[in-house]
Amino acid sequence: MKDKWREGFRHPQKIYHQGEFPMQKQDPPGLESLMDPVPDCGEESYVGYGRLNGRKALITGGDSGIGRAVAIAFAREGAEVTITYLPVEEPDARSLADLLEGEGRTIHLIQADLREESACRNVVREAHRTMGGLDILVPNAAVQKAQWHIEDITAEQVRNTFEVNTFAPIFLAREAAGLLPEGASIIFTGSAEYYTPNRFLLDYAASKSAVVAFSIGLAKQLIDRGIRVNTVCPGPVWTPLEVSGGNPDELISQHGIDTPFQRPGQPVEVCGVYVFLASNEATYVSGEVYGVTGLLSAH
């Protein structure tokens, strides 16, 4: 297996696709397998070192994008993994399962719409039962819909954004808190929108900022139970979100070009932070916010 990002210590601006992307558009939530180019989630490049041996992880939205990269990384680091996904995302979820099972890894698939509180509760309980425990929770599933004008943001859009991006992580964490043992870790997926809100992602930025605030407060509450809580805030990353309404149509081809890296990140470039935060290398790390933004905050 090729350890791509360590090979030759290549120039970080040049290791992945630079320049414009082919114009493409999908209905949400989008399929990674239909993107051009297909995102690199570490299928051929991530190498594990046993840092999560024996751990049991639940990752929501694990079929594609950052969630998929985290699932691959956790599995190759030795963890048993459960992912959630929507029914329309079955092709991406199945390809992930085929990949990891082909390597002798253990992965469980749960179809779930996390907008419902009961679904969040059932997902955590099912993952705990199926794996015989749970000690890593990654609330990662999200929706994103770009609107140039605030007048175009409907009440339905706001509810959907917050139900998926904010309410679900809270409900998942609440259900998991009573099941997680000492030494467990909760890792939320925030966004660079927390640092530098974009003019066309108002409700998305607000929902992710709420998650960051929640995670910092929860870290203070759970540390006495021996549970660490942190958040990763990615910048522009090449995922199905970007081609299924998360970017205005006219900006899809330009995604990430305005960063100092002159390209977006790939999911595999983000997952290592999740591995660190879940591992024993981070036993003195809680309540932190880790940006993987491509220097976006420097703009």
VENDA-V463297 format. One record per residue. N is the residue number from 1. PHI is phi in whole degrees, 0 to 359 (* if undefined). PSI is psi in degrees with one decimal (none if undefined). D_CENTER is the distance of its C-alpha to the mean C-alpha in Angstrom with 1 decimal. Layout:
# VENDA-V463297
((N;PHI;PSI;D_CENTER) (N;PHI;PSI;D_CENTER))
This chain:
# VENDA-V463297
((1;*;135.3;23.5) (2;273;119.6;23.1) (3;273;82.4;21.3) (4;299;-44.6;20.8) (5;281;-9.3;19.7) (6;261;-17.0;22.5) (7;290;109.3;25.2) (8;74;3.4;27.6) (9;45;60.8;25.4) (10;292;158.2;25.1) (11;302;125.1;25.0) (12;295;-21.3;21.4) (13;284;-20.3;22.3) (14;249;-3.1;23.6) (15;288;-25.5;21.4) (16;231;178.8;19.5) (17;308;126.2;20.6) (18;246;158.8;22.4) (19;89;-170.8;24.2) (20;288;148.4;23.9) (21;267;153.5;21.9) (22;300;140.1;23.9) (23;297;130.4;23.9) (24;204;149.8;21.9) (25;209;136.3;20.9) (26;231;158.9;19.5) (27;287;143.6;19.6) (28;294;146.1;16.4) (29;273;-3.9;13.9) (30;84;153.5;14.9) (31;243;129.7;15.0) (32;297;-36.8;13.6) (33;295;-16.1;16.9) (34;262;-0.2;18.9) (35;280;154.6;17.6) (36;227;109.6;20.0) (37;284;159.1;19.2) (38;291;132.0;16.6) (39;302;150.7;13.5) (40;267;107.8;13.7) (41;258;12.4;11.1) (42;96;7.5;13.7) (43;307;-41.3;15.9) (44;250;-2.8;18.9) (45;238;-25.2;18.0) (46;279;129.8;16.1) (47;243;126.0;18.8) (48;269;159.0;18.5) (49;228;23.5;21.1) (50;74;20.7;21.1) (51;287;-14.4;19.4) (52;236;28.7;17.9) (53;304;128.9;21.0) (54;82;-2.5;21.6) (55;277;159.3;18.4) (56;231;118.5;16.9) (57;237;140.0;13.3) (58;247;124.8;11.7) (59;235;116.8;8.1) (60;275;147.5;7.8) (61;63;39.4;7.0) (62;271;4.6;7.4) (63;282;-27.3;10.0) (64;211;171.1;8.7) (65;60;-143.8;6.8) (66;298;-39.9;4.1) (67;300;-40.1;4.0) (68;295;-44.3;7.6) (69;298;-40.3;8.1) (70;295;-41.7;7.2) (71;299;-44.0;9.5) (72;297;-46.1;12.0) (73;296;-47.0;12.1) (74;300;-45.0;12.6) (75;297;-42.1;15.1) (76;285;-15.1;17.0) (77;271;0.6;17.2) (78;109;1.2;19.0) (79;275;151.3;16.8) (80;274;135.6;17.3) (81;234;139.3;14.2) (82;238;134.1;13.8) (83;239;153.2;11.2) (84;250;155.8;11.7) (85;197;165.5;12.1) (86;272;154.7;14.8) (87;307;-37.5;18.2) (88;290;-12.4;18.1) (89;265;11.2;15.1) (90;307;-42.9;17.4) (91;301;-43.1;18.2) (92;292;-41.6;14.7) (93;297;-42.1;14.3) (94;293;-38.2;17.9) (95;295;-35.3;17.6) (96;294;-46.0;14.9) (97;299;-43.0;17.2) (98;299;-41.5;20.2) (99;299;-53.2;18.8) (100;287;-38.6;18.1) (101;294;-31.9;21.1) (102;294;-21.6;23.2) (103;265;2.4;22.4) (104;84;15.1;23.5) (105;272;161.8;20.2) (106;252;122.1;19.6) (107;221;140.2;16.9) (108;241;141.9;17.2) (109;246;133.0;16.2) (110;230;120.8;16.3) (111;279;129.2;16.7) (112;199;139.5;16.1) (113;260;105.9;16.1) (114;279;8.3;14.6) (115;290;-18.4;16.7) (116;262;134.3;19.5) (117;303;-41.6;19.9) (118;296;-34.9;21.6) (119;295;-41.0;18.8) (120;298;-44.5;16.5) (121;298;-45.7;19.5) (122;293;-37.0;20.3) (123;298;-46.8;16.9) (124;297;-44.6;17.0) (125;295;-41.5;20.6) (126;294;-41.9;20.4) (127;298;-43.4;17.8) (128;298;-43.1;20.1) (129;291;-46.1;23.1) (130;295;-41.5;22.0) (131;271;-9.0;20.9) (132;74;28.1;23.7) (133;151;173.1;21.5) (134;202;124.4;18.1) (135;224;4.5;17.3) (136;222;125.8;13.6) (137;239;127.7;11.4) (138;236;91.2;7.6) (139;286;101.7;7.5) (140;239;-27.6;4.2) (141;304;138.3;6.5) (142;206;160.2;8.1) (143;235;154.9;11.2) (144;207;124.4;12.9) (145;227;118.2;16.6) (146;282;139.9;18.7) (147;217;124.3;22.3) (148;292;-30.1;24.8) (149;236;136.4;27.0) (150;300;-29.4;26.5) (151;296;-19.7;29.1) (152;271;-5.7;26.9) (153;275;109.6;24.2) (154;277;162.7;25.4) (155;299;-37.1;25.3) (156;297;-41.9;23.6) (157;297;-44.7;20.7) (158;299;-45.7;20.4) (159;299;-45.7;20.5) (160;298;-44.2;17.9) (161;300;-47.1;15.5) (162;285;-33.2;16.2) (163;298;-41.6;16.4) (164;278;-47.0;12.8) (165;275;-26.3;11.1) (166;240;-53.0;13.6) (167;296;-46.7;15.9) (168;301;-48.0;13.7) (169;303;-38.0;11.8) (170;295;-46.5;15.4) (171;294;-39.2;16.9) (172;297;-45.9;14.6) (173;295;-39.6;15.3) (174;299;-44.0;18.9) (175;291;-38.0;19.4) (176;285;-27.8;17.9) (177;305;-37.6;19.9) (178;280;-8.5;23.1) (179;252;-23.8;21.9) (180;287;135.0;20.2) (181;275;172.9;22.8) (182;303;140.3;23.7) (183;90;-0.8;21.4) (184;284;168.0;18.3) (185;218;135.0;15.0) (186;248;128.2;12.5) (187;233;109.4;9.4) (188;275;150.9;8.0) (189;260;110.4;5.4) (190;266;-136.6;8.3) (191;192;153.9;9.6) (192;298;-16.8;12.6) (193;299;-18.6;14.3) (194;294;-37.3;15.0) (195;275;-47.8;17.3) (196;226;79.5;18.7) (197;302;135.4;18.4) (198;274;148.1;19.2) (199;296;-25.1;22.3) (200;253;13.5;20.9) (201;230;47.7;17.7) (202;299;-52.3;19.6) (203;289;-35.7;18.3) (204;297;-46.8;14.6) (205;300;-42.2;15.4) (206;296;-41.3;17.3) (207;294;-38.8;14.7) (208;285;-33.8;12.1) (209;296;-37.1;15.2) (210;296;-39.3;16.2) (211;297;-42.4;13.0) (212;298;-46.7;13.8) (213;299;-43.7;17.4) (214;300;-43.6;16.8) (215;295;-38.2;14.9) (216;293;-42.7;17.8) (217;294;-41.0;20.4) (218;295;-35.5;19.0) (219;302;-40.7;19.0) (220;293;-34.1;22.7) (221;284;-36.4;23.4) (222;265;-8.1;21.9) (223;297;-31.7;23.1) (224;292;-19.8;26.5) (225;272;-3.4;25.1) (226;84;19.5;23.6) (227;251;126.4;19.9) (228;265;145.0;17.8) (229;226;126.5;15.1) (230;217;169.9;13.0) (231;227;139.0;10.3) (232;253;130.0;8.4) (233;245;93.8;9.3) (234;284;152.3;8.5) (235;270;-147.7;11.5) (236;293;117.6;12.3) (237;233;144.3;10.3) (238;280;97.2;11.9) (239;221;169.5;10.0) (240;301;-24.2;11.7) (241;306;-37.6;11.1) (242;286;-25.5;13.6) (243;253;6.7;16.3) (244;234;34.9;16.3) (245;112;-10.7;17.4) (246;285;-20.5;14.8) (247;240;144.4;17.4) (248;302;145.4;21.1) (249;308;-40.4;22.8) (250;287;-9.3;24.8) (251;252;-5.4;21.9) (252;302;-45.3;19.8) (253;292;-18.6;22.0) (254;261;7.1;21.7) (255;305;122.6;17.9) (256;81;-8.7;17.5) (257;294;-26.9;21.2) (258;278;2.4;22.0) (259;277;160.7;20.2) (260;301;-22.2;22.5) (261;284;-14.4;20.7) (262;62;26.8;22.0) (263;193;161.1;18.9) (264;281;165.0;15.2) (265;283;160.7;12.9) (266;257;149.5;11.7) (267;308;-36.7;8.4) (268;296;-22.9;10.7) (269;281;-8.5;11.8) (270;256;-30.7;8.7) (271;294;-25.5;8.2) (272;299;-30.4;11.7) (273;293;-38.8;11.1) (274;297;-41.7;9.1) (275;300;-48.2;12.2) (276;304;-49.1;14.5) (277;293;-28.1;13.5) (278;277;-17.6;13.8) (279;268;172.8;17.0) (280;287;-4.6;20.5) (281;289;-15.4;20.4) (282;244;32.4;18.8) (283;291;-12.9;21.4) (284;248;24.7;22.5) (285;238;114.4;19.2) (286;204;148.7;18.3) (287;73;19.6;17.8) (288;259;158.0;16.4) (289;237;115.2;14.1) (290;256;116.1;12.9) (291;271;132.6;12.8) (292;234;77.3;11.9) (293;248;-0.5;13.6) (294;63;33.9;16.2) (295;63;22.0;18.8) (296;302;-36.2;18.1) (297;292;-11.3;19.5) (298;281;-11.3;22.7) (299;280;none;23.5))
